[in-house]
Amino acid sequence: MRVFVAGATGYIGSAVVRELLGAGHRVVGLARSEQAAAALAEAGAEVHRGDLDEPGSLRAGAADADGVIFAANKHITETADPAARARVERAAVEAIGAELKGSGRPFVVTSGVIGRAPGRLLTEETTTDPGMLSAPRLAVESSVLAMAQLGVRSSSVRLAPTVHGRGDARGFVAALIAVARATGVSAYVGDGANRWPSVHRLDAAVLYRLALESAPAGAPLHAVAEDGVPFRDIAGAIGRRLGLPAASLTAQEAGRHFDGFIAPLVALDSAASSAVTRELLDWRPARVPLVQDIEEGHYFNGLAVLP
Ligand SMILES: NC(=O)c1ccc[n+]([C@@H]2O[C@H](COP(=O)([O-])OP(=O)(O)OC[C@H]3O[C@@H](n4cnc5c(N)ncnc54)[C@H](OP(=O)(O)O)[C@@H]3O)[C@@H](O)[C@H]2O)c1
């Protein structure tokens, strides 16, 4: 297929591009700068110049494609308000949808599995709580999945909040390392038994490809390799690598200790299953699990900075 990828230069998107090219697809990546265009050419992709703020440029990118993957997002450092970021993303995906309408072509959008379901597993069928943290993002996903009714083979890849692997400079693990370095403590809340699901970036990339190739229209998919890694284990691995103590904090202390986008998430118990996704697409995540990935050490070579 000739695949248009928005976000092709990002942490997730660049892995998706590599996965697609490796499987014999052609890739046209969205680039908003010379630097991005050069990176795409270097990776072996074609370049489509455009910007998320110009939905027409996204529609034009989709016009010549056999399928579209959307893994772009305006970074928090560029647009702080999540609702404003989601509005831009929604306009962008709707422009793509207008182009794909009635064609049966695949359209894979990026979403997330963060939710409030303490004590139970979020599944692909979990009805989403409109009050949850990722609500603005879910509106983007809903818009794309609804395109299944309009002749688009749409699907969503709901990423585990912890997408880990080499090059992760702005994700959850990198942020936790930065806080531990700054405070001298690798902290968790209470007994630290709250769980975060995780996926390796390269396993997630495989799922995007499988979704593009064969997900049924309207399918939400879980990019979750580990259902729930206890937060205490993540903090422990970071502490061991940094030579710092792992310590329990009360919720109040944690409010002062953590900052940035992870602050409201550190106490979240958000285990998630991907059983339906694995069965549907024969997706078999095979990369190194989260704690082992932290222990391998690449996170500690100067990349870990807060956004
Ligand atoms: N990384 C994680 O751990 C993680 C975890 C869960 C969910 N996610 C989700 O996965 C998606 C991708 O995340 P990521 O970590 O890959 O993000 P990222 O590394 O920041 O990449 C974002 C991509 O979007 C592009 N972009 C941003 N603003 C743009 C604009 N105005 N016009 C055109 N392109 C623009 C960037 O292009 P430039 O190269 O030009 O900046 C880049 O290709 C996001 O929706 C994120 O919320 C990520």
The ligand as a Tripos MOL2 file, in Angstrom:
@<TRIPOS>MOLECULE
LIG
   48    52     1     0     0
SMALL
NO_CHARGES

@<TRIPOS>ATOM
      1 N1          5.3400    8.6210   23.4870 N.am      1 LIG1
      2 C1          4.5490    8.0240   24.3570 C.2       1 LIG1
      3 O1          5.0160    7.4480   25.3440 O.2       1 LIG1
      4 C2          3.0480    8.0020   24.1380 C.ar      1 LIG1
      5 C3          2.2570    7.2940   25.0490 C.ar      1 LIG1
      6 C4          0.8890    7.2610   24.8510 C.ar      1 LIG1
      7 C5          0.3150    7.9340   23.7920 C.ar      1 LIG1
      8 N2          1.1110    8.6350   22.9200 N.ar      1 LIG1
      9 C6          0.4570    9.3380   21.8070 C.3       1 LIG1
     10 O2          1.0360    8.9450   20.5760 O.3       1 LIG1
     11 C7          0.9970   10.0470   19.6590 C.3       1 LIG1
     12 C8          2.3880   10.3000   19.1190 C.3       1 LIG1
     13 O3          3.2330   10.5470   20.2330 O.3       1 LIG1
     14 P1          4.8020   10.7230   20.0640 P.3       1 LIG1
     15 O4          5.4130   10.4050   21.3780 O.co2     1 LIG1
     16 O5          5.2740   10.0190   18.8420 O.co2     1 LIG1
     17 O6          4.8760   12.3060   19.8380 O.3       1 LIG1
     18 P2          6.0680   13.1690   19.2150 P.3       1 LIG1
     19 O7          7.3590   12.4210   19.2560 O.co2     1 LIG1
     20 O8          6.0030   14.5010   19.8680 O.co2     1 LIG1
     21 O9          5.6530   13.3170   17.6580 O.3       1 LIG1
     22 C9          4.6030   14.1490   17.2750 C.3       1 LIG1
     23 C10         4.5030   14.1420   15.7710 C.3       1 LIG1
     24 O10         3.4810   15.0800   15.3860 O.3       1 LIG1
     25 C11         4.0620   16.0170   14.4900 C.3       1 LIG1
     26 N3          3.4720   17.3430   14.6460 N.ar      1 LIG1
     27 C12         3.3360   18.0650   15.7790 C.ar      1 LIG1
     28 N4          2.7780   19.2480   15.4930 N.ar      1 LIG1
     29 C13         2.5580   19.2700   14.1640 C.ar      1 LIG1
     30 C14         2.0120   20.2170   13.2750 C.ar      1 LIG1
     31 N5          1.5700   21.4050   13.7110 N.pl3     1 LIG1
     32 N6          1.9350   19.9050   11.9670 N.ar      1 LIG1
     33 C15         2.3850   18.6980   11.5090 C.ar      1 LIG1
     34 N7          2.9130   17.7520   12.2950 N.ar      1 LIG1
     35 C16         3.0100   18.0430   13.6210 C.ar      1 LIG1
     36 C17         5.5280   16.0750   14.8470 C.3       1 LIG1
     37 O11         6.2470   16.6340   13.7720 O.3       1 LIG1
     38 P3          7.6540   17.4040   13.9880 P.3       1 LIG1
     39 O12         8.7150   16.3640   13.7940 O.co2     1 LIG1
     40 O13         7.6390   18.4370   12.9390 O.co2     1 LIG1
     41 O14         7.6420   17.9700   15.3770 O.co2     1 LIG1
     42 C18         5.7970   14.5950   15.0750 C.3       1 LIG1
     43 O15         5.9170   13.9160   13.8530 O.3       1 LIG1
     44 C19         0.4430   11.2270   20.4350 C.3       1 LIG1
     45 O16        -0.9250   11.3200   20.1470 O.3       1 LIG1
     46 C20         0.6670   10.8380   21.8800 C.3       1 LIG1
     47 O17        -0.2590   11.4410   22.7540 O.3       1 LIG1
     48 C21         2.4620    8.6700   23.0680 C.ar      1 LIG1
@<TRIPOS>BOND
     1     1     2 1
     2     2     3 2
     3     2     4 1
     4     4     5 ar
     5     4    48 ar
     6     5     6 ar
     7     6     7 ar
     8     7     8 ar
     9     8     9 1
    10     8    48 ar
    11     9    10 1
    12     9    46 1
    13    10    11 1
    14    11    12 1
    15    11    44 1
    16    12    13 1
    17    13    14 1
    18    14    15 2
    19    14    16 1
    20    14    17 1
    21    17    18 1
    22    18    19 2
    23    18    20 1
    24    18    21 1
    25    21    22 1
    26    22    23 1
    27    23    24 1
    28    23    42 1
    29    24    25 1
    30    25    26 1
    31    25    36 1
    32    26    27 ar
    33    26    35 ar
    34    27    28 ar
    35    28    29 ar
    36    29    30 ar
    37    29    35 ar
    38    30    31 1
    39    30    32 ar
    40    32    33 ar
    41    33    34 ar
    42    34    35 ar
    43    36    37 1
    44    36    42 1
    45    37    38 1
    46    38    39 2
    47    38    40 1
    48    38    41 1
    49    42    43 1
    50    44    45 1
    51    44    46 1
    52    46    47 1
@<TRIPOS>SUBSTRUCTURE
     1 LIG1         1 GROUP 0 **** ****
